[in-house]
Amino acid sequence: MAFVLSALSTIGWAAGLIFGIFSLACGLYVTSEWVEEYPRQARKAIQLSTWAIDALLLLALLDGTSIWRTLATLATNHVYMQNLANFPLVNLSGPVFLGSCILAVGNHFSWFFYFIKRPGILFGEVCAFMFFCVWLVPLALFVSLTPVDAALPSSREAGTKRVRQNMFKTMFSKFVRSEEQPQLLHNE
């Protein structure tokens, strides 16, 4: 009997993990659709969330969080905001975007090592802090990149008209041959 319950428990955890990942993917898809439909409102939402997270970080100082890590996170958030200058278009090879990526990884590891050294902090508190204060702004910027993937470096000229191609199709066209025709860009 213990074997059956153990197997069911393992299967249940695996199914829950799969459904959780699927739900997260659906949420990111819906969010990227919203960003595509309303880019001005998305930009404003990212700006407001960055300012709200800055206020939250300053409040976290009252709980005794690291001052230099908090200041580094505040600076990192404002480097992220530099990506909003040409929103929703982002230059993936530009110094601001590449710096944002490096700072996102460094910020994550900085807080990760901070919380490892403090075993008295509950796991749920660490997860909440990491999500809201460390991951939310870069995740919002990552989702905002989705609607413009067709306008990124894979645009090319075809005769006199600009042709828009999906960046991922361009990258993987060497492996898989697609019969779909690219969409023409609208003149703006």
N, C-alpha and C positions, 0 to 999 in steps of 0.2 A: 504494500500500500504506500509506503514512504517513497518508493521509486516512482510510482505513478504521479503522486502529488508533486514531487520534485521535477519530474519531466514537464508536467502541466505548468508549473510555476515558471520554468525556463522558457517554455513556448509562449506563455503569457507576457513575460518581460520582453521577449524578442518581438512579438506582435505589437506591443505597446510602443517599443522603440521605432519600429517601421511606421506605424500610424503617426507618431509624433513627428518624425522627419517629414512624412508626407504632408502633414498639417502645416509645418513650417514652410515647406516649399510652396504650398498653395497660398499661404499668407504673403510670402514674398512676391509671388506672381500678381496677386491682387494689388499689392502696394505698387509694384512697378507699372501696372496698368493705370493706377490713379496718377502716378507721377507723369506718365505719358500724356494723359488727358489734361492735367492741370499743372503745368511746370512752374508757373508763378507761385501758386499756393504751396507747391512742394518745396520750393526754395525758401519761402517764408517759414514754413513748418520746420525745416532743417535749421534755419537761423534761430527761431524761437526755442527749439529744443536744445540747441547749443548753449544759449544764454541760460535756460532753466537748469541745465546740467552744471554750468559754471556756478550758479547759486547753490545747487545741491552739494557740489564739491566744497564750497566755502563753509556750508553748514556742517559737512563731515569733519572739518577741522575741529569743531567743538567736541567731537567724539574722540579726538586724539589721533587722527590719521596723520601720516607723514606730510610735513609742510612742503619739502622739496618735491615729493611725488605729486602732490596736489598742484603746485605751481607748474610742474612739467606737464601735467595733464591739461591744465588751463591753456598753456601755450600750444600744446598739441591740438586742442579743440579749435584754436584760432588759426592754426595752419590749415586744418581741415576746411575752415570757412573760406580760405583763399581759393579753394576749388569752386566756390559758388560765383566767382566773378563772371564767368561765361556760362553759367548754368543754363541748360542741362548738358552743354557740350563740355567735355573734359579732355584735355590733351594727355593721353596715357603715357607719353614719353617726356612730358614736361617736368621740370624740377619740382614744382609744387605737388603734383600728383605722386611722383616717386618719393619725395620727402614725406608725404602723408602716409604712404605705405610703410616706409621704414619707421616712422614715429608710431604708427598704430601697433606694429609688432613690439617695438621697444616699450611702449606704454603698457601693453598687456603683460609682458614679462616682468616689468618693474613692479606692478601691483601684484602679480602672481607670487613673486618672491617675498613681497611684503607680507602677504597673508599667510604664506607657508611658515614664516617665523613667528606667527601669532596663533597658536593652536586654540586659544580660548574663544575665538570668534566663530560663531556658528556657520555651518556650510551654507545655509539659506541666505544669511546676511552677506556672505562673500559673493554668492551667485547674483544677488540683487545689486550689489555695488558694482560688480564687474559688468553686468548687463547695462545698467542705467548710466554709469559714470565712465565706462571704458569702451564699451562696444556699440552703444546706440548710435552715436553720430557717424562713425565709420560705416556701420551697417546701412544707415540711411543714405549715405553717399554712394555706397556700392549698389544699392537698389536703384538709385537715380541714374546710374550708368546704363542700366538695362534698356531703357527706351531709345537710347541713341547708339546702340551697338551697330546699327546699319549706317550711321553717318560717320563712323570712326575711320581709321586709316584705310579701310578697304574700298572707299569710293574711288571710282575711276572714270575716265572719259570714254564714251563710245560715240564716235563721230562728233556731232556738235552738242549732244545731250549728255548731261551727267547721269550716271547710272548708280543706283544705290544697291549695295550688296551687303548681306549679313556678314559680320566680321568672322563668326565661327564657321560659316560656310566657306569663306575665303581661306581660312586657316586649314580646314580639313578637306579642301577640294582636291588635294593631291591623293587622298586616300579613298574618297567616295565621290563618284561622279554624279552630279545633280542635273536633272533635266529642267528644273524650274527657271523661268526667265526673271532677271532682276527687275525691281520696280523702278520706274523713272521718278526722279525727284521733281517736286513742284517748284516752280520759280517763285521766289519770295521777294 
